[in-house]
Amino acid sequence: MNRLRRELDVFLRCSRSMRILLLANMIYSLVLPVIEIFVSAFVMRNSHAVGAVVTYQLSVYIATPVAFFFNGLLLGRIGVKHAYAAGMILSGIAMIMLMSTRDLTPVGIATSGLAMGLSTGLFWANRGFLALATTSNNNRNYYYGVETFSGTLAAVIVPALIGMFISGTAIYGWLGGAPNRAYRWIAAAVFALTAISALLVEKGTFRNPSHTRFIFFRFHPLWRSMLQLAALKGLPQGYIITAPAMLIMVLVGKEGTLGLVQAIGGIFSAFILYAVGRITAPHHRGAVFAAALLLFFLGSVVNAVLFNALGVLVFIACLVLAKPMLDLAYNPIELQVVDAVARIEARGEYAYFFNHEFALFIGRALGCALFLAINYCASSTAALKYAMPIIALIQLYSIRVAAKISRELASLQIQDTPGNPLACPSLQ
């Protein structure tokens, strides 16, 4: 209890806006497992095709940069918190649209993906800026540690409950024994959570970016290195989101098994990741980043070699830990680079978030295209087995790029902004 009180004291030392942002993100983290796991399971259940799942995800990725563009036009004219809250609400509406569809056609799948991509773009376009505005380089490991801890706990609890709920419709005859009705109730609950998160964000006070030009084509060499890292990070994202649902629905079981596996895999990683974020300093990010990539590569190879229920379980266990570890290290690196190049080039920060999203999109599109090419030229089994190890192997080059960025930052000798009124004190 004393340890818990000390951790609560650390949280309370943070600024009010940072606490509000963390609390809103914690509530919204209950929604993310549904978007990332069970939307894919819903498409898989109703289409019976792994290609349809990846097509949906690719549609999401196509619409996301478009939303970033329109968000850039709106910034400075409307409050950043209003756009962020709108992204949350729209994700709930997009999910209701998808799960209310009675007959999933290719056009319907693509349309639903585009709607979700627009909401996702609005959400992520402002999430990064709000994190930048309410933190400093000294406490970003802590910020992302808390955020990752709550997200990983949500990835434990939510999939288990939803998996049991959907399975119960068939086992116990709930809702007439129709799993699609269960999905519609889940969509309604998601909308309620997005509304609560949006209302909480509206209570915060956040610095608004100025309305300036945000489309540029020439950048400092440091930012070009960051774009390489972003493209490499985007390569496996489509598969990371869809793989657990596809592999479990094909090789292991149904939604109940999917929820249980996600829950068991996340129990230990939640506390490990909080400890990593709480203890590590900025100079540890490279090691955490490399460990996440190696763990992800290991899980991909094991799944390809075994390609059975055991291989799937090993892969998901590695993925549940590697994905948040990667984010915990990558996001502070990105924000530190944005801090540096925005001062060097005297540009608004949003220009870099916008540009970063397009680099991510290039990686995502290439990764999804590789999967779809193997799927349609060979077979769905070959795509499930071999796409991920190929992508994971290529992504290991990120370790070298991240080390290069670290050296470039050190050579610039740019210090964190002192006296940031929105950032909590140093946690070291």
C-alpha positions in Angstrom: 0.0 0.0 0.0 2.9 2.4 0.7 4.3 1.6 -2.7 0.9 2.4 -4.3 0.6 5.7 -2.4 4.1 6.7 -3.6 3.0 5.9 -7.2 -0.2 8.0 -6.7 1.9 10.9 -5.3 4.0 10.8 -8.5 0.9 10.9 -10.6 -0.5 13.8 -8.6 2.7 15.8 -9.0 1.9 16.0 -12.7 0.0 19.0 -14.1 -3.8 18.9 -14.2 -3.9 18.8 -18.0 -1.5 15.9 -18.1 -3.6 14.0 -15.5 -6.8 14.7 -17.5 -5.2 13.5 -20.7 -3.9 10.3 -19.1 -7.3 9.6 -17.5 -9.1 10.2 -20.8 -6.6 7.9 -22.6 -7.0 5.3 -19.9 -10.8 5.2 -20.5 -10.4 5.2 -24.3 -7.9 2.3 -23.9 -10.9 0.1 -23.2 -12.1 0.8 -26.7 -8.8 0.1 -28.5 -8.8 -3.7 -28.0 -12.2 -3.8 -29.7 -11.0 -1.7 -32.6 -7.8 -3.7 -33.0 -9.0 -7.2 -32.3 -12.7 -7.8 -32.5 -13.4 -5.7 -35.6 -11.0 -8.1 -37.4 -12.8 -11.0 -35.8 -16.2 -9.6 -36.9 -15.0 -9.2 -40.5 -13.4 -12.7 -40.4 -16.6 -14.3 -39.0 -18.9 -12.7 -41.6 -16.6 -12.9 -44.7 -14.6 -16.1 -44.0 -11.6 -14.6 -45.8 -8.3 -13.4 -44.5 -8.0 -11.1 -47.5 -11.1 -9.3 -46.5 -9.7 -8.5 -43.0 -6.5 -7.1 -44.5 -8.5 -5.1 -47.1 -10.5 -3.6 -44.3 -7.3 -2.6 -42.5 -5.8 -1.2 -45.6 -8.9 1.0 -46.1 -8.4 2.3 -42.6 -4.8 3.2 -43.4 -5.8 4.9 -46.6 -8.3 7.2 -44.9 -6.0 8.0 -41.9 -3.6 10.5 -43.7 -6.6 12.2 -45.3 -8.0 12.9 -41.8 -4.5 14.2 -40.8 -4.7 16.6 -43.8 -8.1 18.0 -42.9 -7.2 18.2 -39.2 -4.2 20.4 -40.2 -6.6 22.7 -42.0 -8.8 23.0 -38.9 -6.0 23.4 -36.3 -5.8 27.0 -35.1 -9.4 27.5 -36.0 -10.9 25.1 -33.5 -9.5 23.9 -30.2 -7.2 20.8 -30.4 -9.2 19.2 -27.6 -12.4 19.5 -29.7 -10.8 17.7 -32.6 -9.4 15.0 -30.3 -12.8 14.5 -28.7 -14.4 14.3 -32.1 -12.0 11.6 -33.2 -13.0 9.5 -30.2 -16.8 9.9 -30.8 -16.5 9.2 -34.5 -14.6 5.9 -33.8 -17.7 4.7 -31.9 -20.0 5.8 -34.7 -17.8 4.0 -37.3 -18.0 0.8 -35.2 -21.7 1.0 -35.0 -21.9 1.4 -38.8 -19.8 -1.7 -39.4 -21.5 -4.0 -36.9 -24.9 -3.0 -38.0 -24.2 -4.2 -41.5 -26.1 -7.4 -42.2 -24.3 -8.4 -45.4 -20.6 -7.7 -45.7 -19.6 -7.0 -49.3 -16.2 -5.9 -50.5 -17.6 -2.4 -51.0 -19.2 -2.4 -47.6 -15.9 -3.6 -46.0 -13.9 -0.9 -47.7 -16.5 1.8 -46.9 -16.5 0.8 -43.2 -12.7 0.8 -43.2 -12.6 4.3 -44.7 -15.0 5.6 -42.0 -12.9 4.1 -39.2 -9.8 5.5 -40.8 -11.2 9.1 -40.8 -12.0 8.8 -37.1 -8.7 7.1 -36.3 -6.8 9.9 -38.2 -8.6 12.6 -36.2 -7.7 10.8 -33.0 -4.1 10.1 -33.6 -3.4 13.5 -35.3 -4.1 15.2 -32.0 -3.0 12.6 -29.6 0.7 13.1 -30.4 0.5 16.9 -30.2 -1.4 16.8 -26.8 1.3 14.4 -25.4 4.0 16.8 -26.7 2.3 19.8 -25.2 1.7 18.3 -21.7 5.0 16.5 -21.2 8.8 17.2 -21.3 11.6 14.9 -22.4 12.3 14.0 -18.8 8.9 12.6 -18.0 7.8 11.1 -21.3 9.0 7.6 -20.3 6.7 7.9 -17.3 3.8 9.3 -19.4 4.0 6.5 -21.9 4.7 3.9 -19.1 1.4 4.8 -17.5 -0.4 5.0 -20.8 1.0 1.6 -21.9 0.3 0.1 -18.5 -3.4 1.0 -18.7 -3.6 0.0 -22.4 -2.0 -3.4 -21.6 -4.4 -4.0 -18.7 -7.3 -3.1 -21.0 -5.8 -5.6 -23.5 -6.1 -8.2 -20.7 -9.6 -7.5 -19.3 -11.6 -6.4 -22.4 -10.8 -9.3 -24.7 -11.5 -11.8 -22.0 -14.9 -10.3 -21.2 -15.9 -9.8 -24.8 -14.7 -13.2 -25.8 -16.9 -14.8 -23.0 -19.8 -12.6 -24.0 -19.7 -13.5 -27.7 -19.1 -17.2 -26.9 -22.0 -17.2 -24.4 -24.4 -16.2 -27.1 -23.8 -19.6 -28.8 -23.4 -21.7 -25.6 -26.2 -20.2 -23.5 -28.5 -18.8 -26.2 -28.1 -15.2 -25.1 -29.5 -12.7 -27.6 -31.2 -15.5 -29.5 -27.9 -17.3 -29.9 -26.7 -14.8 -32.6 -23.1 -13.6 -32.2 -23.7 -10.6 -34.5 -26.2 -9.3 -32.0 -23.5 -9.5 -29.3 -21.3 -7.5 -31.6 -24.0 -4.8 -31.9 -24.2 -4.6 -28.0 -20.4 -4.3 -27.9 -20.5 -1.4 -30.4 -23.1 0.4 -28.3 -20.8 0.0 -25.2 -17.9 1.3 -27.2 -19.8 4.4 -28.2 -20.6 5.1 -24.5 -17.0 4.8 -23.5 -15.9 7.2 -26.4 -18.5 9.7 -25.2 -17.1 9.6 -21.6 -13.5 10.0 -22.8 -14.5 12.9 -25.0 -16.3 14.7 -22.2 -13.2 14.3 -19.9 -10.9 15.7 -22.6 -13.1 18.8 -22.9 -12.4 19.5 -19.2 -8.7 20.0 -19.8 -6.7 23.1 -20.7 -4.4 22.5 -23.6 -2.1 24.7 -25.7 -3.4 25.0 -29.2 -1.0 24.9 -32.2 -0.9 28.0 -34.3 -2.5 27.9 -37.7 0.5 27.8 -39.9 1.7 26.0 -43.0 2.0 22.3 -42.3 2.9 20.8 -45.8 6.7 20.8 -46.5 8.9 18.7 -48.7 12.3 19.6 -47.5 13.5 18.7 -44.0 16.5 18.6 -41.8 18.5 15.3 -42.1 17.5 14.3 -38.6 13.8 14.3 -39.6 14.6 12.3 -42.7 16.1 9.7 -40.5 12.9 9.8 -38.4 10.8 9.2 -41.5 12.8 6.1 -42.3 12.1 4.8 -38.8 8.4 5.6 -39.2 8.1 3.7 -42.5 9.8 0.7 -41.0 7.5 0.9 -38.0 4.5 1.0 -40.3 5.5 -2.2 -42.2 4.0 -4.7 -39.8 1.1 -2.6 -38.3 -1.6 -4.0 -40.5 -0.6 -7.6 -39.7 0.0 -6.9 -36.0 -3.6 -5.7 -35.6 -5.3 -8.4 -37.7 -3.0 -11.4 -37.1 -4.3 -12.5 -33.6 -7.9 -12.7 -34.9 -7.0 -14.4 -38.2 -4.6 -16.9 -36.7 -6.9 -17.9 -33.8 -10.0 -18.0 -35.9 -8.2 -20.3 -38.4 -6.0 -22.5 -36.1 -7.2 -22.3 -32.5 -10.8 -21.5 -31.9 -13.3 -18.6 -31.9 -13.8 -15.4 -30.1 -13.8 -17.0 -26.6 -10.3 -18.4 -27.3 -9.2 -15.1 -28.8 -10.2 -13.2 -25.7 -8.7 -15.7 -23.3 -5.3 -15.8 -25.1 -5.1 -12.0 -25.2 -5.9 -11.8 -21.5 -3.3 -14.4 -20.4 -0.6 -12.9 -22.6 -1.1 -9.4 -21.2 -1.2 -10.1 -17.5 2.5 -10.1 -16.9 3.4 -7.6 -19.6 1.2 -4.9 -18.0 3.3 -4.7 -14.9 6.6 -5.2 -16.7 5.8 -2.3 -19.0 4.8 0.0 -16.2 8.1 -0.8 -14.4 10.0 -0.1 -17.7 8.4 3.3 -18.1 8.8 4.2 -14.4 12.5 3.2 -14.1 14.1 3.8 -17.4 15.6 7.2 -18.5 15.8 8.7 -22.0 19.1 7.0 -22.7 17.5 3.5 -22.2 15.1 3.9 -25.2 17.4 2.3 -27.7 17.7 -0.9 -25.7 14.0 -1.1 -25.1 13.3 -0.5 -28.8 15.8 -3.2 -29.9 14.4 -5.8 -27.4 10.9 -5.2 -28.7 11.9 -5.8 -32.3 13.9 -8.9 -31.5 11.0 -10.3 -29.5 8.6 -9.6 -32.3 10.9 -11.3 -34.9 11.3 -14.4 -32.6 7.5 -14.8 -32.3 7.0 -14.5 -36.1 9.6 -17.2 -36.8 8.2 -19.6 -34.2 4.7 -19.1 -35.7 6.0 -19.8 -39.2 7.9 -22.9 -38.3 5.2 -24.5 -36.1 2.1 -23.0 -37.7 -0.2 -24.7 -35.2 -2.0 -23.8 -32.0 1.2 -23.7 -30.0 2.9 -21.5 -32.6 0.0 -19.1 -32.5 0.1 -18.9 -28.7 3.9 -18.2 -28.7 3.5 -15.6 -31.3 0.7 -13.7 -29.5 2.6 -14.0 -26.2 5.6 -12.3 -27.9 3.4 -9.8 -29.7 1.5 -8.7 -26.5 4.7 -7.7 -24.9 6.6 -6.5 -28.0 4.0 -4.1 -29.4 3.6 -1.9 -26.3 7.4 -2.0 -25.6 8.0 -0.7 -29.1 5.5 2.1 -28.6 6.9 3.0 -25.2 10.4 3.5 -26.8 9.3 4.8 -30.2 6.9 7.6 -29.1 9.3 9.5 -26.8 12.0 9.2 -29.6 9.5 10.7 -32.1 8.5 13.6 -29.7 12.2 14.4 -28.9 13.0 14.6 -32.6 9.9 16.8 -33.2 11.0 19.1 -30.4 14.5 19.4 -32.0 13.7 19.9 -35.6 10.8 22.3 -34.9 13.2 24.6 -33.1 15.9 24.2 -35.8 13.5 24.8 -38.8 11.2 27.2 -36.9 8.1 25.4 -38.0 4.9 24.3 -36.2 5.0 20.9 -34.6 2.0 19.7 -36.5 3.9 19.8 -39.8 6.0 16.9 -38.5 3.1 14.9 -37.2 1.4 15.2 -40.6 4.5 14.3 -42.5 5.2 11.4 -40.0 1.7 9.9 -40.8 2.5 9.7 -44.5 5.7 7.8 -43.7 3.8 5.4 -41.6 1.2 5.0 -44.4 4.0 4.0 -46.9 5.2 1.3 -44.5 1.6 0.1 -43.8 0.7 0.0 -47.5 3.8 -2.0 -48.4 3.2 -4.4 -45.5 -0.5 -5.0 -46.4 0.4 -5.2 -50.1 3.0 -8.0 -49.4 0.4 -10.0 -47.4 -2.3 -9.6 -50.1 0.1 -10.5 -52.9 1.1 -13.7 -51.1 -2.6 -14.4 -50.3 -3.8 -14.0 -53.9 -0.7 -15.4 -55.7 -0.1 -18.4 -53.4 -2.7 -19.0 -50.6 -4.0 -17.6 -47.4 -2.0 -20.2 -45.5 1.2 -19.0 -47.1 0.4 -15.4 -46.3 -0.3 -16.2 -42.6 3.0 -18.2 -42.4 5.5 -16.2 -44.3 4.5 -12.5 -44.6 5.2 -11.7 -41.0 8.7 -13.2 -40.7 9.7 -11.4 -43.9 8.4 -8.1 -42.5 9.9 -8.6 -39.0 13.3 -9.4 -40.6 13.2 -6.1 -42.6 12.1 -4.2 -39.5 15.2 -5.2 -37.6 17.0 -2.5 -39.7 15.1 0.0 -37.4 17.7 -0.7 -34.7 20.4 0.8 -36.8 18.2 3.8 -37.8 17.3 4.4 -34.2 20.9 4.4 -33.1 21.7 6.9 -35.9 18.9 9.2 -34.6 20.3 9.0 -31.1 23.8 10.0 -32.3 22.3 12.9 -34.4 20.4 14.2 -31.4 23.5 14.0 -29.2 25.5 15.9 -31.8 22.9 18.7 -31.9 23.1 19.0 -28.1 19.6 20.4 -27.9 18.3 20.3 -24.3 14.7 19.8 -23.2 12.7 23.0 -22.8 13.1 24.1 -19.1 10.2 25.3 -17.1 7.5 23.8 -19.3 4.4 24.9 -17.3 2.3 21.9 -18.6 4.9 19.3 -17.7 5.1 17.5 -14.4 8.5 17.6 -12.5 11.3 15.3 -13.4 10.6 11.8 -12.0 14.2 10.7 -11.6 
